[in-house]
Amino acid sequence: MNKENQITKTTGQIFKDNICTLFNLFNLLIAIALACVGAWSNMFFILIIAVNVCIGIVQELKAKKLVEELSLLSMPTADVIRNNEKMHISIQEVEDQDILLLESGNQICADSVIISGELEVNESLLTGESDPIIKKEGDSLLSGSSVISGKCQAKVLHTGSENYVSKIADEVKKLKKVNSELMLSMRKVTGFTGWLIIPLGVLLFLEAYFLRSNSLQTAVVSTAAGLLGMLPKGLVLLISIGLATGIVRLSKQKVLVQDLYSLESLAHVDIICLDKTGTITEGKMQVENVIMLDDDFKIPFSTIMGVFLGNTDDNNATFQAMKDYFPEADEFQVTSKIPFSSDRKWSAVTFDHGDIFVIGAPEKLCDKELPEEVRHEMKDGKRILLAGVANKIEDKTLCASEVKLLAAIIISDPIRKNAISAISYFHNQDVDVKVISGDNPVTVSAVAAKAGIKDASSFIDMFTVSDTDIPKIAKEYSVFGRVTPQQKKHLISAMQKEGHSVAMTGDGVNDLLAMKQADCSIAMGNGSDAARQTAQLVLLDSDFSVLKNVLAEGRRVVNNVTKSAGVFFIKTIYSVLLCIICVLLNMDFPFIPIQITLIDLAIEGYPSFFISFEPNDTKVKGKFLPTALKSAAPNAIAITLCCIIIGAASFIVPNDSEQTALLMYLTVGMLGIVGVIKSCMPFNKLRAFLAVTTTIGFFTAVLLFHKILKLPLISMNTLLLFVGITVIGIIIERISAALITKVCKH
């Protein structure tokens, strides 16, 4: 694969992103400080960091391999003439001076110049302007634009980094921000802890070494413990592993994830907009019937259709279905032609005997009520195309009153087998499903009703809507028919302005603007090159029912990481608070690094790792960081207050300092475990198992490794005090939770 166009990180980037982080830098500096004073037993945490980094790298490399294998299946191809020989090649193999053969639906893969033929192109991905641009012989074509209609041959001028689109992409990459709430939130946490960790670390060390005259080793060990506690070390890893695991699972279902964070984007989606043709339906169109509207025309209709189809440049699924039904004919010649486009919704040819034959959407060719037989087929969800003879066409503008109708062509397109179950799933997950289509609204409504979309009868003809009405109708309707590409974009934008997160599926050039506007864009594998290259997700089997799996994977990552973050942030918050208290009171931080490492492993890492893989497709509620902090704060406050109570009590009632340290450590562990139990609720077999084994594992480790942890065996007095202080801590946690909830509501 061409490195310039890779959609995944390079191997070097994966290693860099997992190794060169601010958290890892802080951990390395702390480890170096501990090594310098010979505190080897307290350096176990660096081994855990190394294992975490290796796991993250392995998972991302596995995901990268699968994504690149799938991207080869999705990679667009080009038809070229090279050395007078026609070739079908990957766009990566296109060379300067090749002759590109371009037609409707193709994305222009290289800067080129037209040498024969005529096109209408969409340059919206380059310029932001959606109006089709006519390109004739001698005109330049820019890579990244898409062919709306027509057919031509074009000589390639530039490839690779010299392409116009490549130069734009390079500029965009410099400015592009990661669209991930999870990673942006972690950057905030990194920034905040980074801002605190250095001054607090310096103050803790200076007080310990100079004011309290501790040994260098004691001062470093005590300071290191406080700083280690502030770092939610495994949380970034958990996010990366969660997303990478989702990509691996979806790759096996032929879903190409072209943007790592699109899973997270889809998790927040509460409206999904579907195109009708090729999404809800199979896109396997066939002509079912022809209803003659004028039997007396001078030329047989089948002959007219045969000549028209033999000369048109149109090649979409609708025209392919007509070509299968009507045999080609050559009774007369074509002197000019106008190809089909999504904006026009009609196609025309002029015959050498003077007739202008047109075929297109009913609303474009007929200004009166259609016959009952035709309307009946429309209400049954069939696509209707009208064919007729126009008196004149000026500047590619057609007046319906100037068309003499000859026939109505009835085209069927079966609904996908899994469409009904997929749409039902979205409804059950509180995701509204809307249909945005260029087809007649009556037809679209009928298909939507068959697929089980709620309020399918609530449809509107967008031909009758002005741009100023779009914000209102976007809220009121579920089915939108006769929608132009620009209106699709405006509809998505209107929904977003109402606070919704919107996903858009599409398969054609007419969907590009809406897909670009959407929070998450999804393309069908059998769609146009342009749609596949624009989308964040590509459904290679063109089965949108797998979107329920994508939604579930995204929600799994966000929900499970948010739950786990609530546990990780407990230690971060109480470590910051205790460090500040220790600085203010000129006291040693109460724990040592090896003790913090056990909490990292047993209370944070172990349950979070397994919970991260658990299915969880419940609707995402609230923002990640506020939700996680709200969950962590009550436990952190309880731990801080309990440590203050224990410390104050040891001054008032003299006690063995080692037993006091043990009591404080067990209390911290127990209230951290309460946080784990809270994150596991409501219980199922896995969560109940994790809650029990976390509790047993932590206290067993304290008992078995108390010498390594520099802790004594527990006395009966300390055990009774531990039970009492735990009860007090849980009461404080409950009161804090109630107060925080009350404050947040106001």
N, C-alpha and C positions, 0 to 999 in steps of 0.2 A: 504493500500500500504506500502510496506517495506520502512522505512524511509531512509535506506541506499541508495535506488535507486530512490528517489524522483527526478522528473525533474522540480519541482517548488520549490520556496522558502518555508521554513516553515512559519507558522503563526508568530513565534517569529522573524524570519528574516525580514518579511514584516513590522512588527511594528518597529524593530530596524532601518531598512533602511529608513523609512519615518520620524522617530523621531530623530535619532542620526546622524544629518548631521552638517557640519561645519556652513552652513548658519543659521540653527536653533540655534546653540550654540551662534553665534554672536548676533542673535535677542534676545535670552534669556538674555544674558549679558547686552545688551542695555536696555531691559525692567527692569532688576533688578536695573540698575543705575538710571533709571527714577523713579522707585518705591521708591528708597532710598531718593530722593529729593521731593517726593510727586507730581510729574508731571503726575497725573493720566489720564488726558484727552489726553495726548500724547502717552498713552500706548495702544490705540485701535488696533494698528498694530499687537499686540500679539494675539488678538482674531482672526484676519484674518489668522495668521500663524497656529493657532490651527485648524481652519476650513479647511484650505488647507491640513494639515496633515491627518485629518479625512477622507476627500474626497479621498486622495491618498490611504489610507489604505483600505477603503471600495472597491474601484475599483480593487485594486490588489487582495483582498480576493475573490472578485467575479470572477476574471479571474482565480485565483488559483483553485477554486472549479470546474469551467468548464473544465479546462485543465486536472485535475485529473480524472474527470468523463470520458473524452475522452481517457485518457491514459490507463484506464482499458480495453477499447475496443481494443486498440493497443497492449496491453501487450502480449509478447510472451508466448507460452505455451510449455509444454514438455510432451512427452510420456514416462512413466516410468513403471518399474515392481517393485512392493513393496509387500512383503509377498506373492510372487507367483501370484499376481494379476496385470493385465495391467491397468494403470490409465492415464487419460489425465488431467494434472493439470497445474496451473500457475507456472512459473519458481520460483516464490517466495516460493512455497510450496515444492520445491525439498529438500530432506534431505540426509544427509550422508548415504552411503551404498545403496541408490536407484540405480536401473539399468536403465540408460538412453538408449532410443532407438533413435539413430541418423541416419539421412539421408540427402541427398542433400538439401541445403537451410537453414538448421537449424543453429542457433547460439548456440555454446556450452556454457551452462549456469553455469556450475560448473566444477572445476578441477576434472578430472576423469581418469580412466585407461581402455583401451579397453580389454574386456574379450572374445569377438568373433567378427569376421568381419574385414573389412578393409576400411579405409577412405583416401581421399585426403582432407587436410584442408588448409585454408588460415589463416595465423597468422599475416597479414599485420597491423591490428589494434593494435597489441601488439609489433611487432618487426619492422614494416615498410617494411619488405621484402615481395614481392608479389608472389614469386615462391611457387607453391603448394607443400605441404609436405605430404608424404605418411606415414600413421600411421597404424600399424598392431597390432595384439594381443600382449598385454603386454606393449604397448607404452602409454605414458601419453598424455592427452588432456588438454589444458589450456583454462580456461573460457575466453570468449571474442573472441576466434577464431571461424571460420565458416566452415561448411562442404561444400566442392566444389562438391564432388561426393562420391559415395559408401554408405554403410550401415553397422552399427555395434551396438553392445551392450557394454556399458561402465559403470563401477561401480563408483559412486560419491565418491570423497575423501574429498573435502572441499566445503563448502557453505558460503554465506554471506561474511563477512569481511576477511575471511581466503583465499578467492579465489585470484588467481594470478592477475586477471584483477582488482579486488577491490583495491589491494595494489598499482597497477600502477595508477589507477584512483585517489587514495588519493594523490599521488605525483603530478599528473597532476593538480589537483585542487589547490595545493599550488602555482603553477606557472602560472596557467591559468589567462589571462587578459581578461577583458570585451571587446568584439569585437564590440564596438559601438562608432561611430564618435561623436554622440550627447553627450553621457555621458562622453567620454574622453575630449571633448571640454569644457563641464561644469566643469570638474575637473580642467582644465587649468584656467578657469575663477575664480573658487573658490580659487585656489592657488594664482592667481594674486591679487585678492581682499583681500585675507587673509594676503598676504605679505604687502599690503598697509594699510589695515584698522587699524592695531594696532599702527604703528608709527604716522599715520595721526591723529588718535583719541587722542593719548597722546599729540601731539603738539597742536591740536585745544583746548583741555581742559586746558593745562598749560598756553597757551597764554590768553585764556578768563579769567581764574581765577586769575592768577598772574600778567600778564602784563596789562590787561584791567580792572582788579579789579571787574569783574562781580561777581554776587552772585553765590553760588554753584549751585543753581537750574538753573539759566540762562546758566551757563557754561556747565552743563550736557545736558540740552535740546538742546542747539545749536550744541554741539558736536554729540549728538545722531542723530540729523537730517542728518548731513553730512554723518555719517556712514551708516545709513539706506538707504540713496540714492544710495550707492555703491552696494547694494546687490540686484541682480535680483531674488527676493525671489520666485516668482511663476514659474520660468522657468523649474526648475527640476521637479516640480509637473506636469507641462504641458506635459513634455516628458513622465513621468510615466503614466499619465492618457491616453495620446495618444496611447501608446503601449498597455496598458491594455485594452482599448476600442477596439483596433484592434483585440486582442486575443479573446475577448468576441464575437465580430461579426463573426470571422472566426470559432470559436468553433461551432456556430450555423449552419455552413455549413460543419461540420464534417472535419475540418482541425485542426489537433493537432499540436500546436506550442510548440516544445520541448526546444526552445531557445528563450527567450524574445526578443533578439536583431536581430533575423533572419528576422523579418519584415523590420527592417531598412536595413539589408544587401540586401534583395531582392529589396528594393526601388532603390538601386544604380545599380542593374544588367542591363547590356546592351547586354548580350548574354545569352541565355538559351539553354542548350544542353539537348535534349530529347533522350531517348532510344526509339526504335521503338515498340517492343513487350511489350504490357501491358501499354504503355504510350500513344502513338499515336493510337495504336490499342487497342481493348478491352481485348486482352489476352485470348479470348475464342476461342481457336483453334479447327478446325475440319478437318479431312482428307476429301478432296473433290474428289480426284481421284488418281488412281495408274496407271502410264504409264509403261508398261512392256518393258524392254530393252533386255531381253533374255527369250524367251518362252520355251527354250529347256532344262532348268536346270533340273537335276534329281529329285528334290524335289519341289512340288508346293510352290509358293512364300507365299501364305497365311499360309501354315503349318510352314514354316521357321519363319515368323513373329510371329505366335502364340506362338511357343516355346521360341523365343527370348524375347517377351514381358512378358511371364510367368516367366522368370528367371532374367530379368534385375532388378537392384536396382534403376534405374533412375525413377524419379517421377515428372519431370517438366511438364509444360502445353503441350509441344509438345508430350511427351511420353504418357500423359493422353489421348490426342486426338487419338493417334495410338491405344491405348488399347480399346478405344470406337469403333474403326473401325474394328480391327482385333480380332477375338475370340482367346482366349488362347488355346494352344495345348500342348500335352505331348508325342508326338511320339518318342522323343529321349531326352537324358540327356545333360546337360551343365556341362562341366568339369572345365571351368574357364571363367572369365568375366572381362572386363575393363569398368568401368562406364564412362558416358559422362562427359566432363568438358569444360568450356568455352575456355580454351587454346587449347585442342585437337580438339574440335568440332566434335568428333565422339565417338561412343560406340561400343563395340565388345563382342561377346561370342564365346567360342570354344565348338563345339558339340562333343559328345562322338564318332562319326564316323569320326572325324578329320577335318571337315570344320570349318573355322573361318569366322563367319558372322559379317559384319560390317555395320553400318548405321551412316550417318553423312552429313556434309555440302558438296556440290558439289566440292568446291575447294580443299577439303581434300581427296576426293575419286576418282576424275577424273582429268587426266592431258591432256585431249583433249576436243575439242568443243562438247557441249551437243547437242542432237537432237533438231531440230527446234521446235517441239511440247513442249519440256521442256523449251526451251528458251522463248517461247511465254508466258508460264505461269509465268515465272520469271519476265518478263517485265510488266506483269499485276499486280505485287505486291504480288504474292503468294510465300510462303515459300517452298523451294524444299529440300527434303532430298533424298539422294541416298542410295540404299541398294545393297550390293554385297558380294562376297566371296573373302577373302584375302588369298594369298599364305602363308604369314608369318607376324608376328608382333613381333618385338624385342624391349625390354625395352620401351614398350608402344609407339613405333615409327612405323608409317604406311607409306608405299610408295605407292602413287596413282597408279603407273604403275603395282603394284602387285595385284590390285583389279579387279576382274571380276564383272562388274555391272549387276545387275539383274532387278532393277526397280527404278523408280523415284516416290516418294510419294509427292503428291501435297497437301499442307496444306493452308487453308485460315484463315484469322484472320481479322474480320471487323474493319474498322476505327471507332473510338468513335464518337458518334453523335455530340458532341460539339467541336470536334477537330478543324474543319475548322474555326469556329467562334473564338475560343480561339487563334489560330495561327494568324488569321487576326488582332485580338486585339493587340497581341505582335508587329506585324509589324507596326501597326498604332502608337504604343507607342515608336517607334525607338528601339525596342529590337530585335536583330538578333536571329533567331531560327536556330539551327543546329541539325542534327540528327547524333548520334554516336551509331552504332549498330554492333553487332557481325555477323549479317546476311550478305548474299551476297549483294554487293553494288547496283546491278541492281534492286533487289527486294526492297531494302531500298529506292532507288531513286523513284521507282514507287509509293510506299506508301506515301513518302514525297510529291510527286507531287499531289496525290489525296487529301492530307490534306491541300494543299494550301501553302506549304513552298516555299519561293522565291528561285530561282536558284536551285531547286531540281534536275535539270539535271546536275548540277555541282557536280559530285560525284567522289570518289576515293576509290580504293581498297587498304586498309591499309596493306594487305599482301605484297604489292610491295614496301612499304615505309620503309626506314631506320630511326632510331631515329634522325639522324642529319637533315633529311628533314622535320621533324614534324613542327618546327616553321614556315616554309614557307607554307606548305600545310594547316596549321590551319587558315591562312589568306585567302587562295584562294578558299577553298571549303566549301560547306554547308552540304554535306552528306558524311559521312564516313562509309564504310562497312568493314566487316571482321576485326573489331578492337579487339585487345586483351585488357584485363584489364589494363595492364601496359601502353599501347598506349592511352587508355582513359585518364589516369592520365596525360600523357605527353601532350596531346592535350589541356586539361584544363589549365595546367601550361603555355603552349605556348601562349594561349589567354591572360592569366593574365599578362604575361611579356610585352604584347603589350599595357598594360594599361586598359584592359577590366575587368569588374566585371562579374563573370561567375556563373550562377546557373546550377546545374546538377540534373536531375531526374534519378531515377533508382529503380529497384525492386529486383535485384539479388546480389549474392555474387560477381559476376564479375563487379559490379558497385561500390564496396566499395572504392577502391583506388581513383577513380575519384570524388566520393561524398565527401571523406575526403579532397581532394585537393581544391574543389570548394569553392567559397565565400559563397554560400548558397546551402545546400543539401536538396533534396526533395525525399521522398520515397512514393511509392504506398502502400496503405493499405493492398493489397493482395499480396505484395511482401514478400521476405524472412525475417525471424526474424532479421538477421544481418543488412539488409538494413534499416529496420524500427528503429532499435536501434541506428544506426549511424546517421540518418538524423536529420536535425534541424526542418524540417516540415514533417508531415505525412498526406497524403491525404487519409483519412479513407475509402472513397467511391471509391478510385482509379480512380478518374475523374480529370485529370490534367487541365481541362478547368477552375476549380475553382482557378487555379494559377493567373488568371487575377484579381480575387478579392484580393488575397494575395498581388500581385504587387500594386494594387490600395490602399490597406490599408497601406502598407509600404510607398508609395509615399505621401499619405495623412499626415501621421505623420511627415515625414521629411520636406515636403514643408510647411506645416502649422506651424510647430515649428520654422522653419527658418524665416518665415514671422513674427511671433510673437516675436522672439528673437530680430529682428531688432528694435522693439518698446521697449522691456525690456532694451536693452543695451543703449538706448538713455540716460536714467536716470543714469545708471551706469557710463557712460563716462563723462557726464557733472558734476555729483557729485564729481568724482575724480578730474576733472579739477578745479572746484570751491573750493574744499577743499585745493588743492595745492595753489591756488591764495590767499585764506583766510589766510593760514599759512604764505605765503610770505609777505602779506600786513598787517598781524596782525589784521584781521577783523573777525567778527562773521559770521558763515555760515548763509546765508540770509533766510533760512526757518526753520520751526520747524517740529517735527516728525508727528504731526497730518496732516499737509499739505502734507508731503511726502506720507502718508498713503492714502489720497484721490487720488493722482496721481497713486499710486499702484492699487487702486480699479477701478477707473473710466476709466483711460487711458490705463493701462497695462492689468489688470486682466479681466475686463468685455469683451472687444472685442476679446482678445486672446482666452478666454475660448470657446466662441461660434465658432470662426474661426477654432479651433482645430478639431471640429467634421465635418467640411465641406468636402465633397468629393473633392479630388484634386489629380488626377492621371497624371499630367503633368510630363515630364521627369525631374529628379533631376539634377540641374545644379550647379556646383561648390561645394566647401567644406562648411560645415555648418558655422563654426566660422568666416572665412574670409567674407563669404556672409553676415552674420548677422551684423558684425562690419562695413562692407562697407555700409550697408543700414542705420545703426544707426549713423555713424560718422557725416554726414552732418547736421542732426538735432541737435546733441549734440554740434557741433561747433557753430552753429547758436545761440543756447540757451546760451552758455558760452559767446560769444561775445556780445549778447544783454544784458546780465546781467552786463557785464563790462561797456557797453555804458550807461545803466540806472544808475549804481553806480557812474560812472564818472560825468554824467550830474547832479546828485543830489548834488555833491560837487561844481560844477561850478554854477548851478542855484539852489539856496536853495529851497527845496520843503518839504512838509509834509512827515515825515519819514514813517508814516503808509501808505500813498498813494503810496510812492515809493516802499515799500515792496509789496503792492497789485499789482502794475504795473509789478513788476518783476515776481511775482507768476503767474499772468494771462498770461504773455508772455511765461513763461516756459510751462504752461498748453497748450496754443494754439499751440506752436511749437511741443509739444509732440503729440497733436491731428493731426497735419500735418503728423507726422510719421505714425499714425494709418491710416489716409486717404491713404497715400502712400502704406501701406501694404494691403489695401483693393482693390486696383486697379489691374485689371479692375473690375469695379463694377458689381455686380449682385444684386438681391433684398436683400439678406441677408447682403452682405458687405455694400451696400448703407445704409441700416437700421442701421447697427452697427456704421458707420461713423457719421451719423446724431445724433443718440441717445448718442453716446460718447460725442459729442460736446455739445449737449443740457444738458446732464446729468452733465457734469463737471461744466459748468457755473451756472446751476441751484443750484447745491450743494454749490458752493461758495456763491451764493446769499442767500440761505436759512440758511446755517450753518456758516455764516461769523463770528459769535461770538465765536463758538467752534473752528473755524480755526484761531482765533485771527487776523481777517482781518476787515478793515472798509468797509462801503458801498462805491461804486465807485463814484468819482466826475466826472463832465463833462470834466474837464481838463485831468484827468487820462484816461478817456475813449478815448479821441482824441489821447493822447500819445500812448495808447495801440494799436489803429489801425495803427498808424504810425510805431511804433516799430515792429509790427507783419509783416508789409510789408517789412521792412528792414530785419527782420529775415528770411522771405521766400526767399528774394533775396540772402542773405548769404548762405542759405541752398542749393539753386540751383547752385550757383557758386562753393560751396564746393563739391557738388555731381559731377559736371562736372570735377573739378580738380582731385578728387579721382579716377574717372573713367579713366581719361587720364593717371594718374600715374600707375594705375593697368594694363593698356594695355601695358605700357612700362616695 
